[in-house]
Amino acid sequence: MPQRVRRGMSRDDVNVDEPLAVDVPPAPHDASGERVPIRDLAGLAPPPRPARRWTPRRVVATPAALEHPHGRRIAARVEELGIEVERLRANRLTGLRGETERETYARAKSTMAIVVSPASRRKLQPIAPSADWRVDLAEGCPAHCQYCYLAGSLSGPPVTRVYADLDDILAGLADYAGRGTVTSRSATRADEGTTFEASCYTDPLALEHLTGSWRRAVEHFAAWDAPVQLRWTTKFDDVGGFVGLPHAGRTRVRFSVNCLPVSTRLEGGTSPVPARLAALRRLALDGYPVGLTIAPIIALPDWRDHYGQLLGMVADAVAGVPGLDLTAELITHRFTPGSKEVLLGWYPRTRLEMDESSRSRKHGKFGAVKYVYPSELMGELRSWFTAELAARVPSCRVLYWT
């Protein structure tokens, strides 16, 4: 999507104080009967491979970010890793745009900006059916998932933004306690209290070694004497910094998992599923509430066999964990016209099926179009997952299906 250009800004500038993702309807596309330009972004992402800690090629910090203690802490952590932090004179990032749009996106994907969160992000929004409120500690992710939900809502090149005003963000959460509508007022999920989702537009474990933000958030919730819960999900396994941390059971860490044909072909740069499940077990043994985000569920040929293997791995991973508190969130694959256009530009040889003719067309918030599996197939998937989870992992509570 084109970067908005403000008065006084060059088209070569990127305003890193603006949100990366915008909550607007997706752009029109061929599938809805309207034409949009197609970007040539082939080759942006590397092929799927095991994860290693992300090392951004470029790290920048705005002046306002370095006025915050946490902004200075992030800069110090980054510099301790031998990465130079470029101090910007303003919130404009230059030198990002290449000769082609593909080059621009590739540079953006390897850049991290330390910024102050936009005012729009500090006013929390509901995030049903996951949690009462969405709280952003960062936006952007270095992984290369070929079904990325963020792709359809980018406001410009995907520079990862990490927020320096963490202390203010956490302090502001008290105003939202008890006011949610997803878990705060739910009879079936009341034990979770007011829930705050902190991984909507990012993956915490991909950035934690650079920011320390989620560790501080876990400590904040542990010291918060109220019925509240911090929630985040990840495709990585680097949980060492959270083991032994006082958490008071007020942080639920969920691991996004999928069957092997999906995780090995479509989730570039992430940890292998067995490693994620080992990390889940490690946190569960440390007393954390944990969870599975099985997403996106894709109706592959022989999907029952593939997902049966996954659930068998889950059962082995949680076997013998005392006091296990395990949930599951089941999310089927869907795409929007805008996300399809972007993803096919990024991954022109993807094996991900995005055929509108085999899907049901739905209208979401603000009239946005999305394509989901037909109701008959959706029913088969839901019945199978519900029955198999109950049989293989009876202690697991399914929070929702979508």
C-alpha positions in Angstrom: 0.0 0.0 0.0 1.3 3.5 -0.7 2.9 5.4 2.1 1.0 8.6 2.9 3.1 11.6 2.3 2.6 14.6 4.6 3.3 18.2 3.8 7.0 18.9 4.0 7.9 15.2 3.6 9.7 13.7 0.6 8.4 10.5 -1.0 11.7 9.0 0.1 10.8 9.6 3.8 8.9 7.2 6.0 7.2 8.6 9.0 8.0 6.0 11.7 5.7 7.6 14.2 2.7 6.5 12.2 1.2 3.1 12.9 2.4 0.3 10.6 -1.0 -1.3 10.3 -4.2 0.6 9.8 -7.6 -0.5 10.9 -9.4 0.2 7.6 -11.2 -1.9 5.0 -8.9 -3.7 2.6 -8.1 -2.2 -0.8 -10.2 -3.1 -3.8 -9.1 -6.0 -5.8 -9.9 -8.0 -9.0 -11.9 -10.5 -6.9 -14.4 -7.8 -6.0 -14.7 -6.6 -9.6 -12.3 -3.7 -9.3 -8.8 -3.4 -10.5 -5.8 -2.5 -8.4 -2.1 -2.2 -9.3 -0.1 -5.3 -8.7 3.4 -4.9 -7.1 6.3 -6.9 -8.1 7.8 -8.0 -4.8 9.0 -11.4 -5.8 11.9 -12.6 -3.8 11.4 -10.4 -0.8 11.3 -13.2 1.7 13.8 -16.1 2.0 12.5 -19.6 1.8 11.3 -21.2 5.1 14.2 -22.1 7.4 14.7 -22.6 11.1 14.6 -19.5 13.2 17.5 -17.7 14.8 17.5 -14.5 16.8 16.7 -11.6 14.5 19.5 -9.2 13.9 18.1 -6.1 12.2 20.5 -4.6 9.6 19.5 -1.1 10.7 18.2 0.3 14.0 17.0 3.9 14.3 15.6 5.9 17.2 13.5 9.1 17.2 14.4 11.9 19.6 11.1 11.5 21.5 11.8 7.8 22.0 15.1 8.4 23.7 13.4 10.7 26.2 11.7 7.7 27.7 13.6 5.4 30.1 12.5 2.3 28.2 13.6 3.8 24.9 17.1 4.2 26.3 17.0 0.7 27.7 16.2 -0.7 24.2 19.0 1.3 22.6 21.4 0.1 25.2 20.4 -3.6 24.7 20.8 -3.2 20.9 24.2 -1.6 21.3 25.3 -4.4 23.7 24.6 -6.8 20.8 27.0 -4.9 18.6 24.3 -3.2 16.5 24.6 0.5 15.9 21.6 2.7 16.9 21.2 5.6 14.5 19.8 8.7 16.3 17.3 10.4 14.0 16.9 14.2 14.1 13.1 13.8 13.6 10.6 11.0 13.0 11.4 10.7 9.4 13.4 7.7 8.2 15.3 8.3 5.0 17.4 6.0 2.9 14.8 3.2 3.0 13.4 3.4 -0.5 15.2 1.4 -3.2 15.1 1.7 -6.9 12.2 -0.8 -6.9 9.3 -1.4 -4.5 10.7 -4.8 -3.9 14.0 -3.3 -2.7 12.1 -0.9 -0.4 10.1 -3.7 1.2 13.3 -5.8 1.7 15.1 -2.9 3.4 12.1 -2.2 5.6 11.8 -5.8 6.7 15.3 -5.7 8.1 14.9 -2.3 9.8 13.8 -1.6 13.4 12.7 1.8 14.7 12.5 2.8 18.4 9.6 5.2 18.5 6.9 6.5 20.8 3.5 4.8 20.3 0.9 6.7 18.3 -2.0 8.2 20.2 -4.3 5.9 18.3 -2.6 2.9 19.8 -2.8 4.1 23.4 -6.6 4.1 23.1 -7.3 0.4 23.4 -9.7 -1.4 21.1 -11.6 -4.6 21.8 -10.2 -7.7 20.1 -13.0 -10.3 20.1 -13.0 -13.3 20.3 -9.4 -13.4 21.8 -9.4 -10.8 24.5 -11.1 -7.8 26.0 -8.5 -5.3 24.8 -5.6 -5.1 22.4 -2.5 -3.5 23.7 0.4 -2.9 21.3 4.0 -2.9 22.6 5.4 -3.1 19.0 4.2 -3.4 15.4 5.9 -5.5 12.7 7.5 -8.9 12.6 10.7 -10.3 11.0 9.2 -13.7 10.2 8.0 -14.6 6.7 4.7 -16.3 7.0 3.1 -16.7 3.5 -0.4 -16.2 4.9 0.5 -13.2 7.0 -2.6 -11.4 8.3 -0.7 -8.1 8.6 -0.1 -8.0 4.9 -3.5 -6.6 4.0 -3.4 -3.7 6.4 0.1 -2.1 5.9 0.2 1.7 5.7 3.7 1.6 4.2 7.0 -0.3 4.1 6.9 -2.8 7.0 9.5 -1.2 9.3 9.2 -2.9 12.7 8.3 -0.3 15.3 9.1 -1.0 19.0 7.6 1.4 21.6 9.7 3.4 23.9 6.9 4.6 26.1 6.2 1.1 27.6 6.0 2.4 31.2 3.2 4.8 30.2 1.4 2.1 28.1 1.4 -0.3 31.1 0.3 2.4 33.5 -2.6 3.3 31.3 -4.1 -0.2 31.4 -5.7 0.2 34.8 -8.4 2.4 33.2 -9.6 -0.6 31.2 -9.8 -3.2 34.0 -13.3 -4.6 34.4 -14.6 -2.8 31.3 -14.2 -5.5 28.6 -16.9 -7.5 26.9 -15.1 -10.7 25.8 -13.8 -12.2 29.1 -14.7 -9.6 31.7 -18.4 -10.3 31.2 -18.2 -14.0 30.1 -19.5 -16.7 32.3 -17.3 -19.3 30.6 -14.1 -17.2 30.7 -14.7 -15.2 33.8 -11.7 -16.9 35.5 -9.4 -15.0 33.0 -10.5 -11.6 34.3 -9.9 -8.6 32.1 -7.7 -9.8 29.3 -5.1 -7.8 27.3 -3.8 -9.1 24.0 -0.2 -8.0 23.3 0.7 -9.7 20.1 -1.9 -8.5 17.5 0.6 -6.9 15.1 3.8 -8.6 16.1 5.5 -11.7 17.6 6.9 -11.0 21.0 9.6 -13.6 21.1 11.0 -12.4 17.7 11.7 -9.0 19.4 12.1 -9.7 23.1 15.9 -10.1 23.0 16.1 -6.6 21.5 13.5 -4.8 23.7 12.8 -6.6 27.0 9.3 -5.2 26.7 7.3 -8.4 27.3 9.3 -9.5 30.2 8.6 -6.1 31.8 4.9 -6.6 31.0 4.8 -10.0 32.6 6.3 -8.4 35.8 3.8 -5.6 35.7 0.8 -8.0 35.5 2.3 -10.2 38.3 2.4 -7.2 40.6 -1.1 -6.0 39.6 -3.4 -7.2 42.3 -6.5 -7.5 40.2 -8.4 -10.1 38.1 -6.4 -9.4 34.9 -4.4 -11.4 32.4 -1.8 -10.6 29.8 -1.9 -12.7 26.7 0.4 -13.1 23.8 1.1 -15.7 21.1 4.3 -16.6 19.3 5.9 -18.9 16.6 9.3 -18.9 18.3 10.8 -20.9 21.2 13.2 -18.5 22.9 11.5 -18.5 26.4 14.6 -18.7 28.6 14.1 -15.1 29.8 10.6 -16.0 31.1 11.4 -19.2 33.0 11.7 -18.4 36.7 10.2 -15.0 36.3 7.5 -14.1 38.9 4.3 -14.1 36.8 1.6 -14.9 39.4 -0.3 -16.9 36.8 -1.4 -13.6 35.1 0.3 -14.2 31.7 -1.0 -16.8 29.3 1.6 -17.6 26.6 0.1 -19.3 23.5 2.1 -20.9 20.8 0.9 -20.7 17.2 1.2 -24.2 15.8 0.3 -25.9 12.6 0.6 -29.2 10.8 4.1 -29.9 9.3 3.2 -29.3 5.6 2.1 -25.8 6.6 4.8 -24.9 9.2 7.7 -26.2 7.1 6.6 -24.6 3.8 4.7 -21.4 4.7 6.3 -20.1 8.0 9.7 -18.9 7.0 12.2 -17.8 9.7 10.2 -19.3 12.6 11.0 -22.0 15.1 10.1 -25.5 14.2 6.8 -26.7 15.7 8.5 -29.3 17.9 10.7 -26.6 19.4 7.6 -24.4 20.0 5.9 -27.3 21.8 9.0 -27.9 23.9 8.9 -24.2 24.9 5.2 -24.5 25.7 6.0 -27.5 28.0 8.8 -25.5 29.6 6.6 -22.6 30.5 3.7 -24.9 31.7 6.1 -26.6 34.0 7.0 -23.1 35.4 3.4 -22.6 36.2 2.3 -20.4 33.3 -1.1 -20.7 31.8 -0.4 -21.7 28.3 -2.3 -22.1 25.0 -2.4 -23.3 21.5 -3.3 -21.0 18.6 -3.9 -23.5 15.8 -3.9 -21.1 12.9 -4.5 -20.9 10.1 -6.2 -24.3 9.8 -5.8 -25.2 6.1 -7.9 -27.8 4.4 -5.0 -29.6 2.8 -5.5 -33.0 1.1 -5.4 -35.5 3.9 -5.8 -32.7 6.4 -7.1 -35.1 9.0 -3.9 -37.1 8.9 -1.7 -34.0 9.1 -3.5 -32.4 11.9 -3.9 -35.7 13.7 -0.1 -35.9 13.8 0.0 -32.3 15.2 -2.4 -33.1 18.0 -0.4 -36.2 18.8 2.7 -34.0 19.2 0.7 -31.7 21.4 -0.5 -34.6 23.6 3.1 -35.8 24.0 4.3 -32.2 24.9 1.9 -31.7 27.8 1.9 -35.2 29.2 2.6 -35.3 32.9 2.5 -31.5 33.4 1.1 -31.0 36.9 -1.7 -28.4 37.2 -1.8 -27.9 33.4 -3.9 -24.9 32.3 -4.1 -25.3 28.5 -6.4 -23.5 26.1 -6.9 -23.7 22.3 -8.0 -21.1 19.8 -8.9 -22.6 16.5 -8.8 -20.2 13.5 -9.4 -21.3 9.9 -7.6 -19.8 6.9 -9.2 -16.8 5.4 -7.9 -14.0 3.2 -9.0 -10.6 2.0 -8.6 -9.2 -1.5 -6.0 -6.8 -0.2 -4.0 -9.4 1.6 -4.1 -11.7 -1.4 -2.7 -9.0 -3.6 0.2 -8.3 -1.3 1.0 -11.9 -0.5 1.1 -12.9 -4.1 3.6 -10.1 -4.7 5.7 -11.2 -1.8 5.5 -14.9 -2.5 4.6 -15.4 -6.2 5.4 -19.2 -6.0 3.5 -19.8 -2.8 1.6 -23.1 -2.4 -1.0 -21.4 -0.3 -4.4 -21.8 -1.8 -6.3 -18.5 -2.3 -8.9 -19.4 -4.9 -12.0 -17.2 -4.4 -14.2 -19.6 -6.5 -13.7 -22.4 -3.8 -14.5 -20.1 -0.9 -17.5 -18.3 0.6 -17.5 -14.5 0.4 -18.2 -12.8 3.7 -18.6 -9.1 4.6 -16.9 -8.0 7.8 -16.6 -4.8 9.7 -17.0 -1.7 7.6 -18.2 -3.9 4.7 -14.7 -5.4 4.2 -14.7 -8.6 2.1 -13.0 -11.8 3.2 -13.0 -15.3 1.8 -13.6 -18.3 4.1 -14.2 -22.0 3.7 -17.7 -23.0 2.6 -20.0 -23.9 5.5 -20.0 -27.6 4.9 -16.3 -27.9 5.0 -16.1 -25.5 7.9 -18.5 -27.8 9.8 -16.4 -30.9 9.0 -13.2 -29.1 10.3 -14.9 -27.9 13.4 -16.4 -31.2 14.3 -13.2 -33.1 13.8 -11.0 -30.7 15.8 -13.5 -30.5 18.6 -13.7 -34.3 18.9 -10.0 -35.0 18.4 -8.8 -32.4 20.9 -11.2 -33.8 23.5 -10.0 -37.3 22.8 -6.2 -36.6 22.6 -5.8 -33.7 25.0 -8.9 -33.8 27.3 -7.5 -31.1 29.7 -7.5 -28.6 26.9 -10.3 -26.0 26.8 -11.3 -24.6 23.4 -11.9 -20.9 23.7 -13.4 -20.3 20.3 -13.6 -21.4 16.7 -13.6 -19.0 13.8 
